[in-house]
Amino acid sequence: MTDTTPQPLLLENYRAPSHLINDVTLTFHLDPDCTRVRSRIEFTPNPDSEQSDFSLDGEDLNLIWAKIDGSEVTPTVTGKGLTCLVPDGPFVWEAEVEINPAANTSLEGLYMSGGMYCTQCEAEGFRKITYYPDRPDVLAPFTVRVKGDCPVLLSNGNVVMQADGVAEWHDPWPKPSYLFALVAGDLVAHSDTFVTMSGRSVDLNIYVHAADIDKCDFAMQALKTSMTWDEETYGREYDLDVFNIVAVSDFNSGAMENKGLNIFNSAYVLASPETATDTTYTQIEAIIAHEYFHNWTGNRITCRDWFQLCLKEGLTVFRDQQFTGDMRGHAIKRIDDAIVMMAHQFREDGGPLSHPVRPSSVIEINNFYTATVYEKGAEVIGMLKRLVGDDAYYRACDLYFTRHDGQAATIEDWLAAFADTTGRDLTQFARWYSQAGTPQIHANCQQEDGTMTLTLRQELPPSADGSPKEPQVIPIAAGVIAPDGSEVIPTTTLELNNVTQTFEFTGIPDGSAASVLREFSAPVALHYDQSDAEKSHLLAYDTDPFNRWKAGRSLIEDAIFQLATQEKSPSSEMVDALGRVLMDDTADPAFRALVLTPPGLSETISDFAARGTVPDPDAIYLAHDALKTQLAQSLLDPLTRSYSAMQISGPYTPDASSAGQRALGNCALAYISRLDGGDLARRQFAAADNMTQQQAALTALLLNGTGAPELARFFDQWQDDKLVLDKWFGLQAACAAPDQAATVVRDLTQHPLFDWKNPNRFRALLGRFAGNVAAFHQADGSGYELLADWIIKLDPANPQTAARVTSAFDTWTMFDSDRQVLVKSQLDRIIGTSGLSPDVSEMASRIRG
C-alpha cells in the first residue's frame, strides 16, 4: 500500500530553479467552459542551479500540444505537472492547454465570478492556468493577449493594443507567476489620474459592475493618498502608466497585489454611507494602501521562496500600519493593532498552529497566510525600527530597495541591509524569525530612597521538539508616572537581550508607578503584578495611550475573572475609574470607546487559561453579561450624557474624528440598551441615515433578545445588496443566544440567499458563528458538529476557505475533558473524510495533534 500522506517541504532543502525565463507571451481565447491558453516561454539554463531536469507545474490542465524550438514534443504528464527532455542551452517552449473557468470553484487560477473572468494566482494558482515553473524565484516580463466577447479585457502592465474583442498588455517589470492577473467582463471604470513626484501622469481605474459605480469615490481617494504617502515617506514612485483595481464578489481573501492590476474582494472597495460602516471605510483605506505598497515590497522585490512570505507581508503590513496611523491617529491605531495581536496572534502562538514568523517546513502554503506571518511579522519590523532609530531605518530601506530591486530576496537580505547601514550585529535579533511562541515578560518593580529598580525576565515557551530557545532582543519601552500624575521619566526604550536584566531610574518620588511596555513596543505578554489602585492611577494619568488603555483593560479582565469564578461584583474603584475616562472630554472619543469596551470572549478564554484556570465558556459568557449590566447601571448618567454629546448633525463623513464620536456614542448605546428595553436603539435604527448607526442599533437590539421587527426591515431594505446582506447573516450568527445559535445558523444555511460557495457569505454566517464563542463551545457539542458539517461540505469546492474556518477548533485543549472529547471526535471526522484536500487535512491534523 502506498503512503499518500503529503510530505512537508523544508526551508533547508531550498534549491535554485533549473531554468530561468527571459520572456513570456500568453494568448487567451476566453470561454466559460473551454478557455484555450497558448504559452510561448523563452527558457535558459540557470548557471547557479544544481538541478538540470526540466519540469513544469500544472494542475487541472488539458494539454493540447507542446513544442520545443518549433518541434512537437511529448512530455510526461501527471496530475501535478510535466517533465520533458530539453536542450542543454536556451530554448523556446510553446504549449496550448484547455481549462474550464466555470467549473473552478476553488477560486484559484482562472475562474468565473458573476459572469466575470477573474484570476487569483498567489500562492500556487498559476499552475491551474498553464504549465509553468510556478515558484516565486522565477521572474520574467509578460506579454498577454486576451481574446473574448467581453467589453473589458485586462491584464498586468501597460496596454499595448485594444480593439473589439481583443487586448494586448505588456508588463516590462520581471515578476513571478503568482503576480499574474487577468480580468474580463462587462465592467465600467471609475477613473482618475495621479501625477508622480517625477511628473509622470498615471491613469487610475477602479472597475466594477455598473450598479456599483457610485461606491468607488472613497477607494479612489484612498489610492491617491497612498501613492502620495509612499512617495513622501519611503521615496517610492509608481512605475507603470496605468494602475487598475477590479472589485470581485467571489474572492478567498481581502485583495491581491498583482502588478498594475490589483484584484479586490468587493467588500474592500465598495462603500457608501448607507451601506458601509466606519470600520469598513477604515478597512478599505488600509487594504487599498497595503496592496499598493506591495508594488515595491512584494512586486519589485519579491520572495525567494514561500518560507520568506513574511518578508513581503510583514513589511507591507507595517507600512500600512504607519499609513493608517498618519491618516487616523497613531494612538488609536496602535491599540487596534495590539488588540489584533492579543486576540488572534497570541492565540495562534499558544496553540497547535504555532509557527515561527518564517516557518521552516510547510505542507500547504495557503495555510501559512496567518496572523503570525502578517501581524507578528509587522511587529518584528516595528521592533527593528525602534532599535535602530527612524533615520537608520529609512536609510536601510533605501539600501534594500536599491540592492534587491528586481530580485527574489530573503530575510537575510533584509537584515543585511540594516547591518550594513548601522554596523549593528543582528544575529540575536534574527531569532524573532525562527523561534515560535509569544515571549512572556515578568516584571518586578521596587522603590527605595528615590531609586526605582525594574527587573525584567524573559521566558520563552518550549519548542515543539523540546529543544531550548535562546534569549531574544526585546525592546521594552517604559516610563514612570508620579503620584500627582506627572511624568517623571518619559518613554525610554530598554533593550532586554538576556534572560534577566535590571534597570534603575533615579530621582523617583515615592509611590510612583512604572509604565511598562509602552506603545506595545514588542509582541510579548507582560506579567506585572499591580494593584487595582496602581492600574486605576495609570488609567487616569498615564501619558502613553496604549498603557492607559491596557490598565483599563486589565481592570475589566480582573472583574470578569472574579465574577466568573467567585461571583464577586466589580469594585467601586474600577467602576469609578472607567467613569472618569468616559467623562474625560480631553480624551479622544475613540479612545474612550476602546477603554469602555470589554475584551471579546475569545480573549477572556485565553486570559483564564493564562491564569491557570480551565475556561468555562458558559460562566464566562454570564460574567461578561453581568459586568456589562452592572456598568450600565452604575454609569447610566454619564453614558446618557455621552450618547447625547456624540450625536453628529449634518451629512455622514468617514473621517477619524467623526468615526470616533460615533464609536463612543454607540458604545454608550450598547450599555443603555440593557436598561431601557431597547427604546433608544429603536429610535436610532429608525432615524439612521448611515450604516454605522443602523447596524449599531440593530446589534444592540439583537444582543438583548429583541429586534426581530428591525431585523426584518433590514432584510427588506438590503436584500438586493450582497455586501449588506452579508451583515444580515453575520449579525444573526454573532448575536444569537448561546443555546439558540446553532439552530439559528442551521436554519439560515437553508435560506435561499445563503450562497455557501461565496467566501464572503460563508464567512459571514459560519465564520461569525464560530466567533460566537459561548455558542460554538456549547457543552452538547452542537456547535462543533455544525461547523464540521460545513467544513466537510465546502472542502471539495473551496479548500482555502474551508481550511481557514477549521482554525476555529485550535483552542480545544484549553477546555474541560468533555469538550475536548467532543472536539476530537469532529476533528477525527474531518480528517477521516474521503478525498479531503491537503489544505484542510493539514490544518485539522495539526490542530488534532
Secondary structure as UniProt FT lines:
FT   STRAND          9..10
FT   HELIX           11..13
FT   STRAND          19..29
FT   STRAND          35..45
FT   TURN            47..48
FT   STRAND          54..57
FT   STRAND          62..68
FT   TURN            69..70
FT   STRAND          71..72
FT   STRAND          76..78
FT   TURN            79..80
FT   STRAND          81..84
FT   STRAND          91..99
FT   HELIX           101..103
FT   TURN            105..106
FT   STRAND          109..113
FT   TURN            114..115
FT   STRAND          116..120
FT   TURN            122..125
FT   HELIX           126..128
FT   TURN            136..137
FT   STRAND          140..147
FT   STRAND          152..155
FT   STRAND          158..163
FT   TURN            164..165
FT   STRAND          166..175
FT   HELIX           177..179
FT   STRAND          182..185
FT   STRAND          188..195
FT   TURN            197..198
FT   STRAND          201..208
FT   HELIX           210..215
FT   HELIX           217..234
FT   STRAND          242..248
FT   STRAND          255..256
FT   TURN            259..260
FT   STRAND          261..265
FT   HELIX           266..268
FT   TURN            273..275
FT   HELIX           278..293
FT   TURN            294..296
FT   TURN            298..300
FT   STRAND          301..303
FT   HELIX           306..308
FT   HELIX           309..328
FT   HELIX           330..340
FT   HELIX           341..345
FT   HELIX           346..349
FT   TURN            352..353
FT   STRAND          361..362
FT   HELIX           365..368
FT   HELIX           372..376
FT   HELIX           377..388
FT   HELIX           390..404
FT   TURN            405..406
FT   STRAND          408..409
FT   HELIX           411..422
FT   TURN            427..430
FT   HELIX           431..434
FT   STRAND          440..448
FT   TURN            449..450
FT   STRAND          451..459
FT   TURN            464..465
FT   STRAND          474..481
FT   TURN            483..484
FT   STRAND          487..496
FT   STRAND          500..506
FT   TURN            510..511
FT   STRAND          513..516
FT   HELIX           518..520
FT   STRAND          525..528
FT   HELIX           532..541
FT   HELIX           545..566
FT   HELIX           572..582
FT   TURN            585..586
FT   HELIX           589..596
FT   HELIX           601..610
FT   TURN            611..612
FT   HELIX           617..634
FT   HELIX           636..645
FT   HELIX           656..672
FT   TURN            673..675
FT   TURN            677..678
FT   HELIX           679..687
FT   HELIX           691..703
FT   TURN            704..705
FT   HELIX           708..718
FT   TURN            719..720
FT   HELIX           722..735
FT   TURN            738..740
FT   HELIX           741..748
FT   TURN            749..750
FT   TURN            752..753
FT   TURN            756..757
FT   HELIX           759..762
FT   HELIX           763..767
FT   HELIX           768..771
FT   HELIX           773..776
FT   TURN            779..780
FT   HELIX           782..794
FT   TURN            795..797
FT   HELIX           799..806
FT   HELIX           807..809
FT   TURN            810..811
FT   HELIX           812..814
FT   HELIX           817..831
FT   TURN            834..835
FT   HELIX           838..848
//
